[in-house]
Amino acid sequence: MKDLEARVAAIEERNKRVELDKKWETSWTRRISIASLTYIVVTSYLFVIHNDKPFINAIVPAAGFLLSTLALKAIRDIWQK
């Protein structure tokens, strides 16, 4: 009986971790963090290559990432049906 209880407890603990991972994957904190890091990296690269407007041009990939995360949810919902 103790073995069964230990297995159930392990499964419940795993389920908590999986749920937390799912929340993180869809969180706005994660999306904004990735978009911000993308913006910083692209801005740095544009400075290195002497781009005329690095701050404005770096918005494109960061905004593209955010838009793709919004579109993917809709596509996923269609796929699940």
C-alpha positions, 0 to 999 in steps of 0.5 A: 500500500505504501508503494502505491501511495508513493507512486500516486504522490510522485505522479501528483508532483510530476503533474504539478511540474507539467502544469507549471511548465504549461503556464510558463510556455503560454505566459506573457512574462515569457513572451515579453522576455523573449521579445525584449531579448530579441530586441536587445540582440538585434539592436546590438547587431545592427549597431555593429553593422552600422545600420542607420536606424537600429532602434526602429529596425530591431522592432520588426523581429521582436514584434514578429515573435509576439505576433507569431505567438498570438497566431500560433494559439489560433492555429493550435486551436484549429489543429486540436479540433 
